[in-house]
Amino acid sequence: MVRVVPMCELCRRVRDEGASTWGTNSWVDFPSYLARHVVPPSQVRFSRDYCSECRLSYDILNTYGGGWGQSHRSKHSLRSV
């Protein structure tokens, strides 16, 4: 059986819903995910996502600076993902 695992496009951590508590998602490195779930890498497929830390960092950079123009900012907001 193939598992579809969300992977952050920026930091490359994966969301481990099995390691979460109180309804929150935990983002871990891929080797930790494989060790916890005992699944061979060939049985894992990735979907694109952004972890909460990267989403927040991106939004802060996008809002307060970083050399991005207004037109670029509106086209590339992570909130619409």
Secondary structure, 3 states (H helix, E strand, C coil): CCEEEEEECCCCCEEEHHHCCCCCCEEECHHHHHHHHCCCHHHEEEEEECCHHHHHHHHHHHHHCCCCCHHHHHHCCHHHC
